[in-house]
Amino acid sequence: MNVTLIGMPGCGKSTIGVILAKDMGYHFIDVDLVIQEEEGCLLRDIIAREGIDGFCRVENRVNAALTAERSIIAPGGSVIYGQEAMEHLRALGPVVYIRLSCEEVESRLGDLAKRGVAVREGQTFRDLYRERCPLYEKYADMTVDADGLSLGDTMRRIEEALQKYSG
């Protein structure tokens, strides 16, 4: 079984994913790093070169072709725009949505461009949040509310949800 963590940038997918993988004896796959390796450049450079839509096509292609075994998978926050990617990730195992309020996400992020966050011109972060949340909910097999929780507490909630899911 694999587990995919989805959610807004800054919700802790990569940080929690690494700890969760160690705790469960799984591998950890940060798909943003896979994309950078395959493309030979940083996410922000792909966005600058290809635009948001081009980046989303690259992200969809890489996620849809991902192979994993006993892995915690942490794709980028915009993975939910790629239907093929999300169907593939769901076929690999349960998808966990780490949900945070818009305010909490904003307080955790810094420079969006530096993080390679796919924000369209003229779009506010709040617009992006409102656009993405229904898609996270659509593809999630389970949702973990992480507002006000430490990373450790969020990880424990994910482990509990996974036990109920598979149990």
Helices and strands as residue ranges (DSSP letters): E 3-6, H 13-24, E 27-30, H 31-39, H 43-64, E 71-74, G 77-81, H 83-92, E 95-99, H 102-108, H 112-115, H 125-139, E 142-145, H 151-166
